[in-house]
Amino acid sequence: MTDTKTINRTAERAGGGINGAPMLVVALALIALAIWVVSNAREAPLAPLFFIGSLIASLLVLAGFYALQPNTAVVLTLFGSYRGSDRRPGLRWVPFWIVRKKISLRVRNVTSEMLKVNDKRGNPIEIAANVVWHVADSAQALFDVDDYTAFANIQIETALREVSRHYAYDHGEEHEATLRDDAEAVSERLREDLQGRVAVAGITVDECHLMHLAYAPEIAGAMLRRQQAEAVIAARSMIVTGAVSMVEQALKQLSEREVVELDEERKAAMVSNLLVVLCADRDAQPVLNTGSLYS
């Protein structure tokens, strides 16, 4: 986590700009005054001074205008001192000597680069994440970090590496979350970890999702064979369980309905034949026995 104890934290506060409509009227009035002075220059000896003064005043008023769109803020500073943030959209105005810097508060969607990391078991894996975030505190974003966008991108990579090493790719211990099977839990932990890292920059993390997850190429083939072997074993186990249940049911029904009387040896032969038929990979070839089991 980022150590914020030594950082002089800044907190956003409203202030600064005013509605620009009245000041626009003032600017137009000054321009009209300058035009009137020029048109009546012969009757007023001090007309040139009034013209120059009106023109300069109108230019200074016009220099203070700025426009704000929705989900955009302007951070205002005076001689390096933070004066407040203006979030109200529309035509706004401040004195020309106040420095203005716009910052977007809109939601941003970032997909990290594919990283090669080691999971909890030390297996090299490739992983990437998609992160949705936005600036919540404009003052912190501009004054508490050097470049909040670059800072967020670096912290996304750092958080992804940190979270990945706490989970196995798959086949974790009993009741243990894995990267492959518990993507939602991993994504939530990634969001919480990342939020703690970027809070110093006034950033809020809205969502995190794993976008890419795979074994690294050098072990991908071996892991694929292991997964295939485990899938075959699981399928065989299910087939055997089902076959045993079917054989048990068949023997029970034959006995209850008194279709045929079977001694233990005939039961064993029947069980063997049924298991071969039910569990074999290939279709069973029927064999007609014209004699008896004991001949």
C-alpha positions in Angstrom: 0.0 0.0 0.0 1.1 3.6 -0.6 2.3 5.3 2.5 0.2 8.4 2.8 1.4 9.6 6.2 4.1 11.7 4.8 1.9 13.3 2.1 0.3 16.7 2.7 -3.2 15.6 1.8 -5.5 18.0 -0.1 -9.2 17.8 0.0 -11.5 19.2 -2.7 -13.8 22.1 -1.7 -16.3 24.1 -3.7 -15.5 27.6 -4.6 -14.2 30.1 -7.0 -16.3 30.5 -10.2 -19.5 32.5 -10.5 -22.3 32.5 -13.2 -20.8 33.9 -16.4 -24.1 35.5 -17.7 -23.9 38.7 -15.7 -20.2 39.2 -16.5 -21.0 38.6 -20.1 -23.5 41.5 -19.9 -20.7 43.6 -18.3 -18.3 42.7 -21.1 -20.8 43.6 -23.8 -21.6 46.9 -22.0 -17.9 47.8 -21.9 -17.5 47.0 -25.6 -20.6 49.1 -26.4 -19.2 51.9 -24.3 -15.9 51.8 -26.3 -17.8 51.9 -29.6 -19.9 54.9 -28.3 -16.8 56.7 -27.2 -15.2 56.3 -30.7 -18.4 57.5 -32.4 -18.5 60.6 -30.2 -14.8 61.3 -30.1 -15.1 64.8 -31.5 -17.4 66.0 -28.7 -15.3 64.5 -25.8 -11.7 65.6 -25.4 -10.9 62.6 -23.2 -12.5 60.2 -25.7 -9.2 58.3 -26.5 -8.6 57.6 -22.8 -12.1 56.4 -22.3 -11.9 54.2 -25.3 -8.6 52.6 -24.3 -9.9 52.1 -20.7 -13.2 50.5 -21.8 -11.4 48.2 -24.3 -8.8 47.0 -21.7 -11.6 46.5 -19.1 -13.7 44.4 -21.6 -10.7 42.3 -22.5 -9.9 41.6 -18.9 -13.5 40.6 -18.2 -13.5 38.4 -21.3 -10.2 36.7 -20.2 -12.0 35.4 -17.1 -14.7 33.3 -18.9 -14.6 29.5 -19.1 -17.1 26.8 -20.0 -17.8 23.6 -18.1 -19.4 20.5 -19.5 -21.2 17.9 -17.3 -18.8 15.7 -15.3 -16.0 18.1 -15.7 -14.3 20.3 -13.0 -12.1 23.3 -13.0 -9.4 23.6 -10.3 -8.7 27.2 -9.4 -5.3 28.4 -7.9 -4.0 31.8 -7.0 -0.2 32.2 -6.9 0.1 28.4 -6.2 -2.6 28.4 -3.5 -5.6 26.1 -4.0 -8.8 28.3 -4.1 -11.4 25.6 -4.8 -13.0 23.5 -7.5 -15.9 24.4 -9.7 -18.1 21.6 -10.9 -21.2 23.6 -12.1 -21.7 23.2 -15.8 -22.3 26.2 -18.1 -20.6 29.5 -18.7 -18.5 30.4 -15.7 -16.3 33.4 -14.7 -13.4 34.1 -12.4 -11.0 37.1 -12.3 -8.3 36.7 -15.0 -5.5 36.3 -12.5 -6.8 33.1 -11.1 -5.3 30.1 -12.9 -7.8 27.5 -14.1 -7.1 23.8 -14.9 -9.8 21.5 -16.2 -10.0 17.9 -15.1 -12.4 15.2 -16.3 -14.6 13.4 -13.7 -16.0 11.0 -16.3 -15.7 7.2 -15.9 -12.6 5.7 -17.5 -12.2 2.2 -18.8 -8.7 0.7 -18.7 -7.5 -2.7 -19.8 -4.2 -3.6 -18.3 -1.4 -5.1 -20.3 -1.0 -8.9 -20.1 1.3 -9.7 -17.2 3.3 -12.8 -16.6 3.2 -13.6 -12.9 3.4 -16.6 -10.6 0.3 -17.9 -8.9 0.2 -19.2 -5.3 1.8 -22.5 -6.3 4.6 -20.8 -8.2 3.2 -21.7 -11.7 3.8 -19.0 -14.3 0.6 -17.6 -15.6 -0.6 -14.8 -17.9 -3.2 -12.5 -16.6 -4.9 -9.2 -17.5 -7.7 -7.1 -16.0 -10.2 -4.5 -17.0 -10.7 -1.6 -14.5 -13.4 1.0 -14.5 -12.5 4.1 -12.4 -13.2 7.9 -12.1 -11.7 10.9 -10.4 -13.7 11.6 -7.2 -11.5 14.4 -5.7 -10.1 16.8 -8.3 -7.8 18.5 -5.8 -6.2 15.2 -4.7 -5.8 14.1 -8.3 -3.9 17.3 -9.3 -2.0 18.1 -6.2 -1.3 14.8 -4.3 0.3 12.9 -7.2 2.4 13.9 -10.1 0.3 12.4 -12.9 -2.9 10.7 -11.7 -3.5 8.8 -14.9 0.0 7.3 -15.0 -0.3 6.7 -11.3 -3.5 4.7 -11.7 -2.1 2.6 -14.5 1.0 1.6 -12.5 -1.1 0.8 -9.5 -3.4 -1.4 -11.6 -0.4 -3.5 -12.6 0.9 -3.6 -9.0 -2.4 -4.6 -7.5 -2.9 -7.3 -10.2 0.5 -8.8 -9.4 -0.1 -8.7 -5.7 -3.6 -10.3 -5.8 -2.5 -13.0 -8.3 0.1 -14.5 -5.9 -2.5 -15.2 -3.3 -4.5 -17.6 -5.5 -3.7 -20.8 -7.4 -4.7 -20.9 -11.0 -6.9 -23.9 -10.3 -7.1 -27.0 -8.1 -6.7 -25.1 -4.8 -6.9 -26.7 -1.5 -10.3 -27.6 0.0 -12.7 -24.7 -0.1 -9.9 -22.5 -1.4 -10.8 -19.9 -4.1 -8.9 -20.1 -7.4 -8.3 -17.7 -10.2 -10.2 -19.8 -12.7 -13.2 -20.9 -10.7 -13.7 -17.9 -8.5 -13.3 -14.9 -10.8 -15.9 -12.8 -9.0 -14.2 -13.2 -5.6 -10.8 -12.5 -7.1 -12.1 -9.4 -9.0 -13.6 -8.0 -5.8 -10.4 -8.5 -3.9 -8.5 -6.8 -6.7 -11.0 -3.8 -6.6 -10.5 -3.5 -2.8 -6.7 -3.7 -3.0 -6.6 -1.2 -5.9 -8.9 1.2 -4.2 -6.6 1.3 -1.2 -3.7 2.1 -3.5 -5.3 4.9 -5.6 -7.2 6.6 -2.8 -4.3 9.0 -2.4 -4.9 10.3 -5.9 -8.6 11.0 -5.3 -9.6 8.1 -7.5 -12.6 5.7 -7.0 -12.5 2.2 -8.5 -15.9 1.2 -9.7 -15.3 -2.2 -11.2 -12.6 -4.8 -11.8 -12.8 -7.9 -13.9 -10.3 -10.4 -15.1 -10.0 -10.2 -18.9 -7.3 -12.8 -19.7 -6.2 -15.8 -17.7 -4.0 -18.6 -19.0 -0.9 -20.7 -18.2 2.4 -19.3 -19.5 3.4 -21.0 -22.9 6.3 -22.9 -21.3 3.9 -25.0 -19.1 0.6 -24.7 -21.0 1.1 -28.0 -22.8 1.8 -30.0 -19.6 -1.1 -28.3 -17.8 -3.4 -29.1 -20.6 -2.5 -32.8 -20.5 -3.0 -32.8 -16.7 -6.5 -31.2 -17.2 -7.4 -33.8 -19.8 -6.2 -36.6 -17.6 -8.3 -35.3 -14.7 -11.3 -34.9 -16.9 -11.0 -38.5 -18.1 -10.6 -39.7 -14.5 -13.7 -37.7 -13.4 -15.7 -39.1 -16.3 -14.6 -42.7 -15.5 -15.5 -42.2 -11.9 -19.0 -41.0 -12.8 -19.5 -43.9 -15.3 -18.5 -46.5 -12.8 -20.7 -45.0 -10.1 -23.7 -45.1 -12.5 -22.9 -48.6 -13.7 -22.7 -50.0 -10.2 -26.1 -48.4 -9.4 -27.6 -49.8 -12.5 -26.3 -53.3 -11.8 -27.5 -53.2 -8.2 -31.0 -52.1 -9.4 -31.1 -54.9 -12.0 -30.2 -57.6 -9.5 -32.7 -56.2 -7.1 -35.6 -56.2 -9.6 -34.7 -59.7 -10.9 -34.8 -61.0 -7.3 -38.1 -59.2 -6.4 -39.9 -60.2 -9.5 -38.5 -63.8 -9.3 -37.6 -63.7 -13.0 -34.6 -66.0 -12.5 -32.9 -67.6 -9.5 -29.2 -66.8 -9.5 -26.6 -68.3 -7.2 -23.6 -66.2 -6.1 -21.4 -67.4 -8.9 -24.0 -66.5 -11.6 -24.6 -63.1 -9.9 -20.8 -62.5 -10.1 -20.8 -63.4 -13.8 -23.8 -61.2 -14.5 -22.2 -58.2 -12.6 -19.0 -58.7 -14.6 -20.8 -58.8 -17.9 -23.0 -55.7 -17.1 -20.0 -53.7 -15.9 -18.1 -54.5 -19.1 -21.1 -53.4 -21.2 -21.7 -50.2 -19.3 -18.1 -49.1 -18.7 -16.5 -50.1 -22.0 -15.3 -47.5 -24.4 -16.5 -49.6 -27.3 -19.8 -51.3 -28.1 -19.9 -54.7 -26.5 -19.9 -57.8 -28.9 -22.7 -60.2 -27.9 -21.7 -63.8 -27.3 -24.3 -66.6 -27.4 -23.7 -69.3 -24.8 -25.4 -72.5 -25.9 -24.3 -74.4 -22.9 -24.4 -73.7 -19.2 -22.2 -71.6 -17.0 -20.6 -74.7 -15.5 -20.0 -76.6 -18.7 
